[in-house]
Amino acid sequence: MLLLLLLTLLICTSQSVLGRLEESQFADDIDSDLADFDLGIAPRRVPRQVKTILVKETKPHIQELSIKTTIISRYAFTAVYCAMLNRHSAAAEGVFQFQIPAGAYVSNFTMIIGGRVYQSEVMPKEKRVKQDNGNAKNKDSGAASPEPEVEVFRMAASIPGRNRAVFLLTYEQLLQRRLGRYEHVTSLRPLQLVSRLSLDVTIADHSPITDLQVLPLRSDRSTNTATGPNAPKTPAKPEPPITTVIKNEKNVCKITFGPNIVQQAKITTNGILGDFVIRYDVQRDMGIGDIQVLNGHFVHYFAPKDLPVVPKNVVFVIDTSASMVGTKIRQTKDALFTILRDLRPGDRFNLVSFSNKIKVWQPNRLVPVTPLNVRDAKKFIYMLVPTGGTNIDDAIQTGSSLLRDYLSSPDASPNSVSLIIFLTDGRPTVGVTQSISILGNTRSAVQEKFCIFTIGLGNDVDYRLLERMALENCGMMRRIHEEADASAMLKGFYDEIGTPLLSDIRINYTEDSVQYVTQHLFTNYFNGSEIVIAGKLTNNSAESLHVQVTASNSDRSIVLETDVPLRHRQLETEKHVKAATAAMAAGAKTPGSGVAQGLGDALGSIAGDFVERVWGFLSVKDRLRSRLRSQTSKEREDHIQQATNLSLTYHFLTPLTNLVVEKPEVLADGTMAPAPTIPPSAGQAVSTANELPGDREDGKPQKPNEKPGSQTSSLSNKIGKVERRPAKKSITVSKTSADGDPHFVVEFPLSKLTVCFNINGEPGHILGLVSDHKYSGVTVNGKLIGAPAPPGSHKQQRTYFSTITIVVDQPRRAYIEVTPKKVILDGRDRMVLPCHSTVAVDSGALSVSIVGKSNVTVTVGGNIVFVILLHQYKNPAPYQRDHLGFYIADSNGLSRNCHGLLGQFLYEEVGLAELPAQADTKPSSILKVKDRSVPVVQKSRRIYSGTQSVDCWFARNNAAKLIDGQYEDYLMSHMFDTGDWPHGTNRV
């Protein structure tokens, strides 16, 4: 529904926004007339510095960036609208880039370029061979965190000359309550001054909104979030950014921010304004919490307050390996000094440091919090010196043993909360180093008696190991960036988990009235946080829903029960949804872009489904966490399938899905390529020159103008998590190829001639097609397979290419092996990709893009491209074999010393001469190649799966005299043979 509304909104937008710009709109003198930029203010009010920046802009200019967010009961819908102008006559690349919170899911992306709409589609990721066998990697190998603070959504597209492009992105997130407040962050980093910039945030809640704050623009995401007497102080009344307007009512708040281009320049001229941060909380009563009901779903917010603090037993396990030297260890010590001061008298604690060796401050015990113990602990911390390697397994085992022994002693409080806070900046290098073994040992040591909270410091951490360790042991993982204020962030993280109020929380609902309830068992509840549960209602006739919460407090068990009147809650929820919609509609009456205002209307129209979308969002998160905790492959696959299905249902871009979008094709003259059309008679469609259509499953060529609905662009590029998806669409390549029986075709563009020849090899022979190992590091070999000749053929057998390997030696060795059924990519890791699926993988030196059952495109270093056709037969005749065709699409990166059956001709020029007729012979043609004369005859050869016919000069007798040396010189010993041409280079 959301996609349809947004798409309709954009298609109906006036031509002044989406269409091709009229020539009269472009002023000859931009200094005096800034009409192109549509600044929204009088040109005379624009300072000369800003005019100069605009005039010197070479990339497309962002005329409008409008961001609208609606937060309904902590669930935020955000729509980003970006209109980009290419004011030059030539086509230019426009880059839309936007940072979104890591916990959010993109739910739609649409482009409108040249008046055409390009709508994204969420697709499941193709399965691939597991790349991590559980072995720990070296610190310097680097790994992206599964939980960074932000993710960058990026799309680059070519914008025709004097045209606008519109980009629309929507994403959704559930705000998490931390330290007694919700925080909503919008990144304002367009990387240039924007003609019209606007941000509108509407907050609507069932409960009254309290403690609303709009902070100054925040440029550093490592800003401290700690609280307490020793935390850095935030100003009592922080000043919001200039032009910010706040309208605060009881249950609805509206915040707008819209600096004009001059006001933006006063903040910064580079377009990096920072984060617009809103913090707030809601009023809550003691009891069962807030339950909202809408359209057959419910969501339950539970955040009790005013409870006595549960004593805790905590072991701090701190990395003191050599990599912690300097700022890391200093900031860690500072944070620990502060944390020790905040320990409560009823708490127990100990300290463990680890590198090659393990050091325990107080062996075999946890000590109470007393001034003397705190002083001695600070001495132990002060004396820590970074040295040696990283023994993660022994450190966890030691900390776990301390907690287990204490919990089994008579001194242990029965209702206390026990936890390990584990900090490291690296990967395991000493002792047990395999991740799977460390995780198994940790589970055995913990025995579900306490939780592990992990902290990764810097860029060299195995974050997947820390995340799994925390998830499997009822904890959380937090990442601290290399450049962040680690001391403040460590203290902030401790503040989140340092005040437990409840343990062993279980929330139950009437058994026969609900289904598909998200996580409802929780080990701990910490002060200032919130538990959120959602589910489906199965009994539509039920008048009430019985809710029971059981938990343990410091000295007693707690049971909370109530019956929730469903009809009454439904009406209340509908009421506050209408209030949010009305607030957005009121905002739309203010001056601004009609399109941006329409985004608010579109968001308002989906608010009626917000409870269901909360359920979908939480359900995906639950399945992804369960996937990481899975102990068997079947259990893991079940969770993956469930999470994938939910992601597709709600159009979420998650770790299990790709967002696929076709990109427009812009011609060399800067205009849009014609839209594909279906010819009156598809059966008579003829392929245009240099186009390579894919094959069908039944072996027949796909028509170049096949029904557009079956195609996606081969130019789709990576968007954050989005995987490049090639398409069943024409691919422009050279005629230089080896295909069929095998028939070789060589195009000589400088000589404007095309030459062809056959190679009558034997099954099992491996032919060297391209040999440039010494220079570009590239070698291509092809293996022949035999097949009977068809009836009536003059040949006894035919041969085809069954396997093609591409070996690359620069900057490091990698290879791709292609067969009609699979592609093996051995680069950074080894992967096996099926040829029936459409998928793309970038492996550093090599990238491969597969169009299912059609073709494989291999790119080496950006300037060498090979295309391999997949010839597959659904019901093959006895003389048919699945085979491959090899085409050179881009040879710019190959050296002039390149050799091989095809490679030797890439930089050659040839000449054609006609010998006069003799008394008893006809005139004949001679091809001049490297001072050799090769008799040739004219022929016509079909290439590109038989869809194109090419006239060529045919050299007989296995290309004798045409190729250097003899056929036997091109036989390779094995598929990965990179042996040099035995007679030196092909230059004369």
N, C-alpha and C positions, 0 to 999 in steps of 0.2 A: 504494500500500500504506500509506504514511504517513497519507494523508488518511483512509482507511477506519479505521485503528486509532484515530486521534485522535477521529474522529467517533463511533465505537462507544463509546469511553471516556467521552465527554461525555454521550452519550445515556443510558448506563447509570448515570450518577452519581445519587446519592440525591436525593430531593426536598428534603432539607434544604439542598441547595446550589443546585439549579436551579429548583425549583418555586415556586409562589406561597407567600409567607410566611403562616403562620397568624397570625390576629389576636392570639393570646395571646403572640406573640413581641414585640409592641410594648409597651414599658413606658410608663406614663403619666408617670412622673417619671424623665427620663434622668439627672438628677444623681445619683439614688440607685440607679438600675438601668441599666447600660450594656449590657444584653443585646442591644439592636439592633445594636450595633457588633461584638459577638463578638470581644472583644479578646484572648482567650486568656490573660489574667491577671486576678487578683482586682480588682474595682473599687476596693477600698480602697487598692490600690497605685498607682492612677492619680492624679497630681497634679492639683490644681484647675485649673491653667492648661491642661492637656491636655483635661480635661473640658469646660472653657469653649470651647475650639477646636472640639471635636466637636459640642457642642450648637448652636453658631452655624453649623455647616456647612449650607448650603442646597443644594449640589449633591450628587449621589449619592456615597455613601461607599464607598471601596475596602476591602472586608472582607479580601480576600486578593490578594496579588500574589506569585506563585511563578514563579521563573525557573530553568529547568534546562538546563544545557549539558553536552554530551558531546563531548569533543575526542578523536578517534581519528586518530592519525598526522597531526596538524596540521589536520585537517578538523573544523570545529565545527558541531554541530547544536544549535540553541537553541529551546526552547519556552517561551513566556510565557503564563501563565494569570492572568487578572484577573477576580475576582468583585466586582461592584459592586452596592451596595444602595441603592435608593430607598426611604427609610423614611417618606416623606410620602405622603399619600393621592392627590395630584395627580401626573400624569405629569411626568417631568423628563428633561432631556437629559443623558445620560451620555457623557462623552468619554473614549475610550481612546486614549492617546497613548504612544508608545514610540520611543525613539531607537535606530536600528540602525546598525552600521558601514556606511559608503558602499560598501565592497567586497562586502557581503553581499547575498544574494538572498532575498527573502521567498518561502516555498514553500507557505504555507497561512494562511488566516485564516477563523475560524469564530466566529459569535455564537450564543448561546442566550439568548433573551429570551421571557419568558412561557411557558417550556416548549417553544418552537419553535426549531428549528435552522436557521440561515441560513449556508449553506456558500458559500465564495467559489469563483470559477472564473477561471482564467487564460485570457485571450482575446488574439488578436493585435490590435495596434493597426491602426486603419484608415489607409490611405494618405491623405496630404494634400499639398496643394501646398507646394512648398518655400518656406519663409518667409524664408530668408536667402540673398540673391543673392551673397554673398561680400563685400559692401561692409562696411567697418569702421564701427562705430557710435560715437557720442560716448561719452565716459566716463560721462556722467551717465545714459545710457540703462539701464545695469545689465544684468547677465546672470548667471544662476545658473551656478555652476561645475559642469562635468560630473563633478568629482571632489571633492565636499566631504568633510569628515571624518566626518560623520554625516548620516543622513537621518531625518526624522521621519515615522513611520507614525501616522496619525491617523484615527480613526473616531468619528463622533458618531451616537448613536442614542437614540431616545426610549424611556425605561424606564417601564412602567406603574406606577401608584401601588402602594406596598407590594409591590414585586417586586424580584428580583435579575436582573442580566444577567451573563452570562459571556462573556468575550472570550478567544480563543485565537489566538496568533500564533506561527508558526514561521519561522525563517530559518536559512540556511546560509552558511558562509564558509570559505575556505582561509586559514589564518593565514600571513602573510608574515614571513620572518625578516629582521630589520634589526639591524645592529650586534651580531650574534651572539646574538640572542634573539628568541623569539616573544612577542607581547604580545596578550593577550585582554582586551577591555574590555566591561564590561556597564554600561549606563546605568541608574542608579537615580534617576529623577526623576519620581515619580508625582504630584507637585504637591500632595500632601496627606499627612497622617499616615495610615499604613496599619495596619489592625488586625493582620494577620499578613503579615509580609514575609519571604520566604526566597529565598536564592540558593544553588544547588548546582552546582558545576562539577566534572566528572570528566575527568581527563586520562589517557589511556591511549596508550602508544606502544610500537612494536616495539623501540625503543632505550631504554636507561635515561634517566630524566628527571634533569636537572641544573639547578643554579642557580635553583631555584624561589623566587620572591619574590611576596608579596602586598603591594602598596603601600598607603599610607593613601588614603582616599577622595580622588579628584582632582576638584576643581571646575572647574579651568581646563584646557581641552584643548590649550592652547598650551604646556603644560609642556615644558620642554626635554628633548630626547632626545639631545643631543650627548654625546660622550665626549671623552676626552683631557685633558691637563693643565690646560687653561684652561676646561674646561666646569664649570658649577655642579655641586657635589657632591651626590649623593643619599646619605642616611645609610647607613652600612655595613650596618646591619640595620634597615630601615624597619619601623615598627610597623604590623601589619595593623589594619584597623578592629575596633572592639569586637565581641565575640561570634564573630569569625572562628575557625573550627576547621580545621586543616590536617592531613591524614593522608597522609603521603608514603611510598610504598613504591618499590621499584626501578623498575617500569614503569607504575605506576598511582598517581595522586595524586587526592585528593578534598578540595575546599575548600568549606566551607559558611559562610554569613553569614545570620544571622536575628535582627536587633534587634527587640525588642518595641516597642510604640508609645511607651513612656516613653523607651527608649534612642534611638529615632529623634528624639524631641523634644529630647534633649540635644545631638544633632548639629545639627538645624535643625527649625523648626516649619513651614517652607513646603513640605516634601516634596521638596526638591531636594538629595538626599544627595550626588550626584556620580557619578563613574565608579569602579567596582570594577575594579582593574587587577591582572592576573596576568601575570607574566613568567617565562619558563623557557626552557631549551634542552634538547637531547638529546645524549647521548654519540654521537660518530660516529668512525668509523675512516677512515684513509686508504684510498683505492681508488675503486671504481666508484660507491659510494654505496649507499643503502638502496632496495631494490626489493621491493614487496609485490604479491601476486597474490591475486585473489579473484573467483570467479564470472565468469571469462572476460575480466577486465580487469586491467591492471597500472598501478601508479603508481611513479615513479622519483624519489627525492629525492637531489640531488647538491649537496654543499656541501664541497668540499675545504678542507683547512686546512694550516697549516705550509708554505706555499709562499713563495718570495721575491717581494717586491713588484715589479710591473711599473712602470717609470718612465712618467710621464704628461706630456703636453703639453697645457696648459690655458690657454684664453683666457677671462678674466672680462669679460663684456659687461654694463655696469651702466647702468640708466636714471637720468639726472640731469635729467629734465624738471621743470618748475615744480611739478608735483603731488607730487614726492618731498620737498618742503621739510618741515623739522621732524623729527618722530620717525622717519619712514621713512628718510631719508638718514643720520640719526645711527646708527640701528640697523644699517643696511647697512654703514656704515663700520666700526663695532665688529666686526661679523662678519668683514669682509675682513681687518682687522688680525689677528684670531685665526687665520684660514685661512692667511694668509701665513706665520705662525710655524710652521704645521704642514706646509708644503711640504717635500719631501725633497730632498736634494742632487742626486739624479739627474733631478729634474723640470725642465721648461722652462715658462715662463709669460709672460703679457702681460696688459695691462689696456686695455679700451676703454670710454669713457663716451660716452653719446649723449643728445641732446635734439634741437634743430633741427640742430645740428652734431655731427660725430663727432670725438672726441679720442682719440688713441692714445698710450699712455705711451711705448712704444719702437717707433717706426715701422719697418715692414718686417722685423721679426725677433721671435723668441722668445728670451728670455734665460735663462741657467741660474740656479738658486737659489743665491745667495751672500749673505752678510750685507749687503754693500753694495747689491746689487740689491733685497733685501727692504726695506732702509731707504729707498731712493729710491722704491720702489713705494708705501710708506706715505705718503710726502710727497705723491705724486700723488693718492692717495685723500683725504688730509686736505684738499687744496685744491679738491676737487670742490664746485661750487655749483649747486644746482638752478635751472634757468631754461629757458624755451622749451617747444617741443612735443615730440612723440615720433616719431622717425624709426626705426622698427623695421627696415625693410628694409635701409637703408644700414648700420645697426649690424651686422646679421647678415652682410652682404656683406663688411664690413671684417674682422670676426673670422674669417670663413671664409678670406679671402685670406691673413691672417697664418698660419693653420694649413697651408693648401695650400702656400704658399711654403716654409715650414719643412720640411714632409714631403718636398718634392722636392729639398731641399738635401742635401749629403753629410754634414751634421752630425746628421741625424735617425737615431734608433735604430730599427732595423727592427721590433723587437718592442714598441715603446712604445705606449701607449694615448693617443689624442688626443680631446679633447672641448672643447666650448664650454659654459660655464655662463652662462646668459642670464637676467637679472632685469629685470622691468618692473612698474610699478604701473598701467599704462594701456593704451589702445588706440592704434593707429597714427593719427597726426594730421598728419604731415608726410611728403612724398615719396609713395611707393607706400602706399596705404591699403586697397586691396582684399585681403582675406584670401587669396583664391585665387591672386592674383599673388605675394604674399609667399611663400606656400608653394611655388609653382613656382620662384621665384628661389632660395629656400633649397635646394631639392633640387639645382638646377643648381650652386650654389656648393659644396655639401658633397661631391657626387660620390661618396657612400658611402665616404668616406675617414675620417670621424670622426663623433662623436655630438654631439647637442645636448641639453642638460638645461635645462629651462625652469622658472622660478620666477615665480609670480604673487603680487604683494603687494597685498592690499587687496580691495575690493569692485568696483572699476571696470575690471577686467581682462577682455580677451577670452580667456577660458579655453579656449574651443574652438580658437582659433588656436594657443595655446601647447601644448595637448594634441596637436593634429595635427602641429605642428612637431616636437615631441619624438618622437612615435610614428613619423613618417616618416623620422626620422634617428636611430634606435636609442637614443633617450634616454628620460627620464622627465619628467613634469611634477609639480610640487608647488605646492600652494596654501598661502599664509600669510594668515590672517585679519587684518583691519584692526586688531583689538584684541590680536593675539597678540604675543608677544615675538619679533619678527622676527630679532633678532640670534642668539638661541639656536636658532631653527628653521633659519636659514640655515646655521649651523655644523653642526647635526645632519644636514641634507641633504648638506652637503659630506662629512661623516664617512662617510656611506653609500657615496659614490662616489669618495672620495679615495684608496682603497687597492685598486687593481685587482690581481688575482692571475693572471687568465687572460684571453686574448682569442681571438676566432675559435673559439668552442666549437661543436663538432658532435657530436651524440649519435645514433648509429645502432643499429638493432636488426635481427635476422634478417628479411630482406626479406619472405619468404613466411609469416612467423609473426605479423605484426602489421598492423593497419590503423587508419586514423583517429587517427594519433598527433598529439598537440598539438605546439605549437612546440618544435622540437628544434635550432634554430640560434640561437646567441646571440653577440652582438658582444663582450660583456665579462662577466666574473664578478668581483664586488667582494667583498672580505673581509667576512664577517659576514652575507652574504645566502644565498640558496638558489635553485637551479634545480629546478623541479618539472615533470615530463612524465608524461602518462598516455596510454593507448591501449587498443585492443581486441586480444585474442589470437584469431587465426583458426585456428590449428592445435591443436586440443584434444588431439591425440595426441602432440604434441612433448614431449620430456622436458626440454629446456632452451631457454633463450633467450640468444642471443649478443648481448652489449652491447659497443659500442665508443665510447669518448670520445676525441676528438682536440681539441687546443687548443694555444695558444702561450703560453709563459711569458716571462720577461724575456730569457732568453738561449737558449732551446731550444724545440723542439716536444715536446708530451706526447701519448702514446698510451696509453690504459688499456683493457684488454679483459678480459672474463670471460664464462663461461657460467653463467647463473643456472638452478639446478635448479627447474623450475616446480612440481612436486608438493611438494617440500620447502617452498618459499616459500608455497604455498597453505596448508599445514598450520600454518606459523608465523603467518601472518596471521590464520587462523581462531582460533588460540590467543590472540592478544592482543585480538581482538574479543570473545572469551568473557570475558576478564579485565575488559574495560571493562563488559560487560553485568553481570557478577557484582558489580562495584563499585557500579553503579547500583542493583542489587537490594538490596545490603546497606544502602545509604542509605535505601531505601524503608521499611526496618524501623524507622527512627527516628520519633519522634512528629511529627505534622504532618498536613497536609491529605491525605485519600485521593486527591483529584483530582490534586494536585500530584505525589504519589508515582506516580500512574498515568502522568503525563507522562514520568517517567523510564523506565517500562516501555515506553511507546510509542517513545521515542527508541532504547532498547536494541534494539527489534525491527527497526529499520531499519539498525542498524549493519552487518548482514551485506552491505549494498549500498554501503558507504561508498566503496569503490574506484571503482565505476561512477559514483557521484555526483560524486566528484572529477573523473573524466573529463568528465562532463557539464558541470560548473561551469567547468573550464578551457577546454573546447571553446567554450562560449558567449563567454567572455572573449576567446578568440582571434579568433572571427568578428567580434566588435564592434570589436576593434582593426583587423582587416583591412578592415572597412567604412570606417573613417576613413582608412586608407592607400590606398583604392581610387583608381585613376586613370581608370577608365571607369565609365559608369553601369551597364553590364551586370555588370561585376565587383562593383560595390557591391550591386546587387540580388541577386546570387548569395549574397554573404555575409549579407545581411539575411535572406534566406529560410532559409538554414541555421541562423542564430542563432535565428530565430523558431521553427523546428521543434524545435530542442533545448530552447528555453525552455518550449514547450508540453509536450514529453515529460516534462520533469522538474519541471513546474509552478513555474517560476521567474518571478518578477516582475522583468523586465529593461526596459531602455529601449525594447524593441520589443513589449512586452506590457502589457496592462491587467489589473488584478485587479478582477473584478466581483462584487459581493455585494448581494443584496437586503436591504433594511432593513424592519423591522416597521412596521406602521401602528398607531398608538395613537389611540384615539378621544378626543373632548373630555372625557369623564368620567374619563379616566385609565386606561381598560381597553384591552385588546388588541382590535383589529378581528377579526371572525371570519375564520378561515382560509378561503381560496377553496375552493369545492367544485364538483364537476361535477354539474349537474342531471341528473335521470333522462332527460330528453329535451333534449339540447343545442339541437336545432332549434327548441324552443319557448321558449328563454331570452329574457327581456325585460330590456332595459337599465334600470337604476335611474335615478332622476332625477339630472340634472347629472353624468352620467358619459359620458365620451367614449372609446369603444372605437376601436381602430385599424382600418384597412381591410386586407383580404387582398390578395394580389397579383392575384387574379382580379376585384377590384372589389367583392366581397361584404363586408359588414361583419363584423369579428371579433366573436364573441360576448363579452359582458362577463365571462362565467364560463368562458372558454376553458380548455382543459387547462392546469393550472398549470405543467407542465413547459416550456411555450413562453413563459413570462413571466419577466421579472426586474423588480425594483422600479424605478419611476421616481424613487425617492428615494435611490438609490445616490449616495454623495458621494465626494469626492476623498480618497484615502488616500496621502499622499506622492506617488509617481509615478502613482497610480491615477487614471484618468480617469472622471469621472461618466458613468454609463451609464444612459440612460433605458430604459423597458421598455414592452412591449406590455401595458399594464395601464390600467385606467380612470383618467382624469384629470378631476378636478372643475373645471368651468369654468362660466361664465355662459351663458345662452341667447343673449345679444346676439351676433349673428353675421350674416355675409353668405356664403351658401353656395348651391350649385346654380345656378339659371338667371338671374341670381342672386336668391335669395330672402333678404330681410332680416328679421331677427327682433330686436326690442328688448325687453328685460326692464326693467320699472320696479318695482324691489323695494319702494320706499316706497308706491307706489300699488297694489301687488299685482296688476298688470296686465301682460300681454304683448301687444305690438303687432307686426304684420308688414306688409310691403309688398314690391312687386316694383319693379325698375328695368329698363326695357326699353331698354338702351343699344345702341350700335352696336359691332361688332368693331373693335378698335383704340382705343376710348375708354379713357382712364385716369381712374378715379374716385377722389376724395379720401375715404377712409373715416374717418380720424382726423387732425385737424389741430390740433396744440398746439405749434407750432414756437416761438412767442414765450415760452412759459411752461415746460413740462417739456422742450421741445426735441424732441418726438416727432412724426413724421408717418408715416402709413400710406397708401399708394396701391395700387390694384389695376387691372390691365390686363385688358380683356375680349377673349375670343376667340370666334369664331362657329362654329356647327355647325348642320347641317340639323335641322329638327324631325322627331321620330319619326312614323311613319305614324299618321294619325288625329288629329294635333294641330291645334289651331286656329291655331297660330303658323306663320309661314313659316320662322323660324330661332330658334335659342336662342343665348344668350351665357353664357359662364362666365368665371371669373377664371383666366387662364393664368399670371400673374405677380403677386406681391405684394412690395412693397418697404417696409421699415421704416427710416426715416432718423432718426438721433439726433444732436443738436447739442451735447449737454452730457454730460460735461465737455469732450469733443472730438467732432468729427464722425466718424461711423461709419455704416455701413448694412448691411442684410441684404437680399438679393434671393432670393426663393424661387420656384422653378418645380417642377412635378411631378417633375423629373428631378434637380435639383441645387439646392444652396444656396450662394450666394456671400456670404461674410462679409468685409467690408473694415473692420477695426478697427485693431489694432496692425499687423497684416499682412493681406495678401489671401489668402484660402483658398477653395478650391472643394471642397465636400463633396457626395458623391453621396447621393441620397435613398433608395437601396436599402440603405444601411448604417446601423447604429446607432452613433452617435458623439455626443460633446458637446465643445464648445469654449467657453472663456471668453476673450473678447477685451476685457476691461476694461469699457467702456461697455455692451457687448452680450454676451450669452451665448446660445448656441443649442444645443438638444438635439434630436437627430433619432432617432426610432424608425423604423427602416427600413421603407419602403413603407407607412407609417401616418400619422405626423404630425410636425410640427416645432414645438417650443416655444421662443419667443423671450422672454428676460427682459431688461428694461431697468432697471438700478439697483435691482433687488430688489423693487420695488413696482409694476411694470407688466409684465404677462405676456400675451402673445398666443399662441394655438394655431392652427396652420394645418394643416388636414386635407389629406392627399394622396390624391386620387381618381385611381387608375390602373386601366387596363383591360388585361388580358392579351391578349384577343382582341376589340378594340372593334368594335361595330357601326358602320355609316356615320354614324350620328347621335351617336355617343359621342366625347368628347374627354377626354383627361387634363386635370384641372383642380384647383382649390384651393378650400377653404372657410376662411373667416376667422372666428375666435372670440376674444372678449375674455375672458380668464380673470381678470385682476386689473387694475382701472383706478384703484387708489388713488393712484398717482403722477401721474395726469393732472389737469390743473387744471380748475377750474370754468368756465374760458373755452374749454375744448376744443370743437372743432367738427368738421365732416365729416359724411358721411351717417350714421355711427353715433355719432361722438363728441359730437354736439350733444345727445344724449338722456341722457348718462351721469348728469347731476345734476338731471334734470327730474322733476317730478311731473305726473301727468296725472289727469284725472277722466273718468268715463263717465256720460253722461246718456241717458235713453231718451225719445224724443219720442212723444207719444200718437198713436194711429192717427187718420188723417183718414177722411173718408167713402170715399175711393177708394184709400187706401193702408194698408199694414200699419204697425205700430209700427216705428220705426227707432232706431238708436243713434248717439250723437254723442260723439266723443272731444274733450275740452277740452285743448288744448296751447298754452301761451303765448298765451292769449286768442284762440286760433283754434278754430273748431268744424270737426271733421273727420268726415264720415260714415264709419262703419265697419260691417263685418258680421263675424259670427263665422265662423272657419275653423279647420281643423286643419292643422298643418304638420309635416312630418317633418324632423328635424334629426339631427346627429351620424351622418351616413352612413346615414340612414334607420332608425336603431335606436331612435329615440324620437319620439313624437308629442307635440306641444305645441298646446294650444288658444290661439288668439290672435285679436285684433281686427284685421281686415284693412282697410288704407286703399287705395282704388283709385286709378287714373289716375296711375301713376308717383309715388305718395305726395304728390300735390298737396295743399297746405295743411298736411300733416303736417310736411314738412321746410321749413326756412327757404329762401326763394327758390325758384328753379327748378332743374331737373335740370342745365341748362347751367352753373350756378354751381359745380358740383362737378367739372367737367372740368378735369383738370390738363394742363399742356403737355408734361410728360415724367414719367418714373417717379420722379425725384428732386426734383420740384417741391415746395417747402415753402411756397408762397404762402399768405398769410393769407386767411381768409374775407373776401370783398369788402365785406360789409355789417357789419363789426364783430363784436362778440361775439354769442352767442346769448342773453345775459341781457336781460331786459326790466324 
